[in-house]
Amino acid sequence: MPVRDVETAFLNELHENFGDLVISYEDKNNFDYIFNTRDLIALSGSKYHRKKNQYNQFVKKYDYRIEEIKNSEVIKDCIDLSLKWYDYKAINSEQLKNEQKAIIDILGNIELFNIRGIAVYADNEIAGFALGERLNGKMATIHFEKGNYSFSGIYPFLNKSLVETCFSDVEFINLQEDLGIEGLRRAKLAYQP
């Protein structure tokens, strides 16, 4: 019987009790990407050179503003962008359908959750949004980042701005897993976790 997400202590118990009947392996698709918060905010050094350039490109190119996701107009803009993002991807993926439903459910009921987020407007148009939550006193996790690809540098801008605006007081940021999606893996590895 396959079991996922087994903690090390429990896995050791299984091996002790059942020996060779237990076969275990690491699932790279579900590894979390953990970063130092200060690094994601500063984007300094050669490690972050490319991301810092993309962030600066966005800042220089667009007249932008950042809004915390609280009021109904901003929430509607985020949902609309999310639907357009999904249509743009045109992927018949059950995983993305579930993600889309979760985004709409969370945004539609944001006051019920411990989730904070930002919407970024560039040239008076929504360019992207990001949502995350504090897990404990040391770590926050980023659940979703969706951007309009026509705004160059939007993703590094979203990431840095969300962390800076909402989670600058925690030590670590968890960008979660890549689920084996190659483009997502490349994007997360570009931050050099």
HELIX and SHEET records of a PDB file:
HELIX    1   1 THR A    8  PHE A   18  1                                  11    
HELIX    2   2 GLY A   19  LEU A   21  5                                   3    
HELIX    3   3 LYS A   28  ASN A   30  5                                   3    
HELIX    4   4 THR A   37  ALA A   42  1                                   6    
HELIX    5   5 SER A   46  TYR A   48  5                                   3    
HELIX    6   6 HIS A   49  LYS A   61  1                                  13    
HELIX    7   7 SER A   72  LYS A   89  1                                  18    
HELIX    8   8 GLU A   94  GLY A  108  1                                  15    
HELIX    9   9 ILE A  110  LEU A  112  5                                   3    
HELIX   10  10 ILE A  154  CYS A  166  1                                  13    
HELIX   11  11 GLU A  182  LEU A  189  1                                   8    
SHEET    1   A 6 ILE A  34  ASN A  36  0                                        
SHEET    2   A 6 PHE A 172  ASN A 174 -1                                        
SHEET    3   A 6 MET A 139  GLY A 147  1                                        
SHEET    4   A 6 GLU A 125  ARG A 134 -1                                        
SHEET    5   A 6 ILE A 115  ALA A 122 -1                                        
SHEET    6   A 6 TYR A  64  GLU A  68 -1                                        
END                                                                             
